[in-house]
Amino acid sequence: MTVPVAVVPSAPLLVPGLGGGQDPLAGLRVTCLDVVRSVVKDATRVVVLASEGHDRDESAGGTLASWGVDVRAGGDALGLPLGHTVGAWLLDAAGWTGARTYTSATPALEDGVALLVVADGTATRDTTSPGYEDVRAVPFDHGLAEALASGDAARLATLDLDEAAELWCHGAPALCALGRATSGHEVEGELVAYEAPFGVGYLVARWSVSTS
């Protein structure tokens, strides 16, 4: 059994219209959608994994109204947190109409199920970062990039979540859950993009996890 995985940022600016008259993440959005489409194309269900939020089914939806534009994604029962809302929007924009669920727990690997992991890197990379500058942030992000590129599930599973919190890496719990879910399996990893606009680490990756 092979389980496809996409890793994308939880950046609200991936959604058109949130940048006002500008579209600063247009290129990254195209990259994310390409990766999402490639991962879900043969799936029967998609699990959206983010660092916070309760387990929800496809009836759940979210809005980006608190970010300035009432863009809605997913189902009609609003209440999804940011990460799940961005994941829902990417699935909608990618044309996904099948079953989906949302979780922040370690997901089970199941036949026919694709994983969409929504997670940022650190937000303390430099003086433009939301959390200002911490010299540990860039090396931490480089470590995430290396783990995603090489399919190093064990490295993700053992992330220091206390350090991650200090570095404003709000995506670390989701990446750690991905690592726990896939540790012990053969993982083919590909780092598709690694950028840091606005002083925040954004990573896009694709994994193929073989369980047998």
C-alpha positions as CSV (number, residue, x, y, z in Angstrom):
1,M,0.0,0.0,0.0
2,T,1.2,3.5,-0.9
3,V,0.0,6.6,0.9
4,P,0.6,9.9,-0.8
5,V,1.3,13.0,1.3
6,A,1.4,16.7,0.6
7,V,2.9,19.3,2.9
8,V,1.9,22.9,2.4
9,P,2.0,26.2,4.4
10,S,-0.9,27.5,6.4
11,A,-0.4,31.0,4.9
12,P,-3.7,32.9,4.5
13,L,-2.1,34.8,1.7
14,L,-2.2,31.7,-0.5
15,V,-5.8,32.7,-1.0
16,P,-6.3,35.3,-3.7
17,G,-7.8,38.6,-2.5
18,L,-6.2,38.6,1.0
19,G,-3.3,40.7,-0.2
20,G,-5.4,43.6,-1.3
21,G,-4.3,44.7,-4.8
22,Q,-1.2,42.5,-4.5
23,D,-0.8,38.8,-4.8
24,P,2.5,38.1,-3.1
25,L,2.2,34.3,-2.9
26,A,0.8,33.7,-6.4
27,G,3.7,31.5,-7.4
28,L,3.7,29.5,-4.2
29,R,-0.1,29.0,-4.6
30,V,0.4,27.5,-8.0
31,T,3.1,25.2,-6.6
32,C,0.8,24.1,-3.7
33,L,-2.1,23.4,-6.0
34,D,0.1,21.3,-8.3
35,V,1.3,19.2,-5.4
36,V,-2.2,18.8,-3.9
37,R,-3.6,17.7,-7.2
38,S,-0.9,15.2,-7.7
39,V,-1.4,13.7,-4.3
40,V,-5.2,13.5,-4.3
41,K,-5.7,12.4,-7.9
42,D,-6.2,8.7,-7.0
43,A,-7.5,9.0,-3.5
44,T,-10.9,8.1,-2.2
45,R,-10.6,10.3,0.9
46,V,-8.3,13.1,2.0
47,V,-7.3,13.7,5.7
48,V,-6.3,17.3,6.4
49,L,-3.8,17.4,9.2
50,A,-3.0,20.6,11.0
51,S,-1.6,21.5,14.4
52,E,-4.9,22.5,16.1
53,G,-8.6,21.7,15.8
54,H,-11.0,18.9,16.6
55,D,-11.7,16.0,14.4
56,R,-14.3,17.0,11.8
57,D,-15.9,15.5,8.7
58,E,-16.6,17.1,5.3
59,S,-19.5,19.1,6.6
60,A,-17.1,21.4,8.4
61,G,-15.9,24.6,6.8
62,G,-13.9,27.7,7.6
63,T,-13.7,31.3,6.8
64,L,-10.9,33.8,6.4
65,A,-13.1,36.7,7.5
66,S,-10.7,37.5,10.4
67,W,-8.0,38.1,7.9
68,G,-10.0,40.7,6.0
69,V,-11.9,38.8,3.4
70,D,-14.9,36.5,4.0
71,V,-13.5,33.7,1.8
72,R,-15.1,30.4,2.8
73,A,-13.9,26.9,2.2
74,G,-15.1,23.4,2.8
75,G,-18.6,22.6,4.1
76,D,-21.3,24.9,5.6
77,A,-20.6,24.2,9.3
78,L,-18.1,27.0,9.9
79,G,-15.6,26.7,12.7
80,L,-12.4,25.2,11.3
81,P,-9.2,26.8,12.5
82,L,-6.8,28.5,10.1
83,G,-4.7,25.5,9.1
84,H,-7.7,23.4,8.3
85,T,-9.4,26.3,6.5
86,V,-6.3,26.8,4.3
87,G,-6.3,23.1,3.6
88,A,-10.0,23.1,2.8
89,W,-9.5,26.0,0.4
90,L,-6.6,24.3,-1.4
91,L,-8.7,21.1,-1.8
92,D,-11.6,23.2,-3.2
93,A,-9.3,25.1,-5.5
94,A,-7.7,21.9,-6.7
95,G,-11.2,20.6,-7.7
96,W,-11.4,17.9,-5.0
97,T,-15.1,16.8,-4.5
98,G,-14.6,13.6,-2.6
99,A,-14.7,12.8,1.1
100,R,-12.5,14.6,3.5
101,T,-11.8,14.7,7.2
102,Y,-9.9,17.1,9.4
103,T,-7.7,16.2,12.4
104,S,-4.8,17.4,14.6
105,A,-4.1,13.8,15.8
106,T,-1.6,11.3,14.4
107,P,-3.5,9.9,11.4
108,A,-3.8,6.3,10.5
109,L,-2.3,5.2,7.1
110,E,-5.1,3.7,5.1
111,D,-5.5,2.4,1.5
112,G,-7.0,5.1,-0.8
113,V,-6.4,7.9,1.7
114,A,-4.2,10.9,1.0
115,L,-2.8,13.1,3.6
116,L,-2.7,16.9,3.3
117,V,-0.5,18.4,6.0
118,V,-0.8,22.1,6.6
119,A,2.1,23.5,8.5
120,D,4.4,26.5,8.5
121,G,8.0,26.7,9.6
122,T,9.3,29.2,12.1
123,A,8.2,32.8,12.3
124,T,11.3,34.2,14.1
125,R,13.8,34.1,11.2
126,D,14.8,37.8,11.0
127,T,13.7,41.3,12.1
128,T,10.8,41.2,9.7
129,S,9.3,38.1,11.3
130,P,6.1,38.2,13.3
131,G,8.1,37.0,16.3
132,Y,11.2,39.1,15.6
133,E,14.6,37.3,15.3
134,D,15.9,34.2,16.9
135,V,19.2,32.8,15.6
136,R,17.9,29.3,16.1
137,A,15.1,29.7,13.6
138,V,16.8,29.4,10.3
139,P,18.7,26.2,11.3
140,F,15.5,24.8,12.6
141,D,13.7,25.5,9.3
142,H,16.7,24.0,7.4
143,G,16.3,20.9,9.5
144,L,12.6,20.7,8.5
145,A,13.5,21.1,4.8
146,E,16.2,18.4,5.0
147,A,13.7,16.0,6.7
148,L,11.0,16.6,4.1
149,A,13.4,16.3,1.2
150,S,14.9,13.0,2.4
151,G,11.7,11.5,3.8
152,D,13.1,11.4,7.3
153,A,10.0,10.5,9.3
154,A,12.0,9.8,12.5
155,R,13.4,13.3,12.5
156,L,10.0,14.8,12.3
157,A,8.6,12.5,14.9
158,T,11.2,13.7,17.4
159,L,11.0,17.4,16.8
160,D,11.6,19.5,20.0
161,L,8.1,21.0,20.3
162,D,9.2,23.2,23.2
163,E,11.9,24.8,21.0
164,A,9.4,25.0,18.1
165,A,7.0,26.9,20.2
166,E,9.8,29.4,21.2
167,L,10.5,29.9,17.5
168,W,6.8,30.4,16.6
169,C,6.8,27.2,14.5
170,H,3.1,26.6,14.9
171,G,3.3,23.8,12.3
172,A,5.6,21.6,14.3
173,P,2.9,19.5,16.0
174,A,1.4,18.6,12.6
175,L,4.8,17.7,11.2
176,C,5.6,15.7,14.3
177,A,2.3,13.8,13.9
178,L,3.2,13.1,10.2
179,G,6.5,11.8,11.4
180,R,4.9,9.5,14.0
181,A,2.4,8.2,11.4
182,T,5.0,7.3,8.9
183,S,8.0,6.2,11.0
184,G,9.1,2.7,10.3
185,H,7.8,2.8,6.7
186,E,9.7,3.5,3.5
187,V,9.3,7.1,2.5
188,E,10.2,8.8,-0.7
189,G,10.5,12.5,-0.1
190,E,10.6,15.5,-2.4
191,L,11.0,19.1,-1.2
192,V,9.2,21.1,-3.9
193,A,9.6,24.6,-2.4
194,Y,11.3,26.3,0.5
195,E,10.7,30.1,0.9
196,A,10.6,32.6,3.6
197,P,8.6,35.7,2.6
198,F,7.5,37.9,5.5
199,G,10.1,36.2,7.7
200,V,8.1,33.0,7.9
201,G,9.3,29.6,6.7
202,Y,7.1,28.1,4.1
203,L,7.8,24.6,2.9
204,V,6.0,22.5,0.2
205,A,6.8,18.8,0.0
206,R,5.5,15.6,-1.5
207,W,5.9,12.2,0.1
208,S,5.1,8.7,-1.0
209,V,4.8,6.3,1.9
210,S,5.1,2.5,1.3
211,T,3.6,0.5,4.1
212,S,4.4,-3.0,2.7
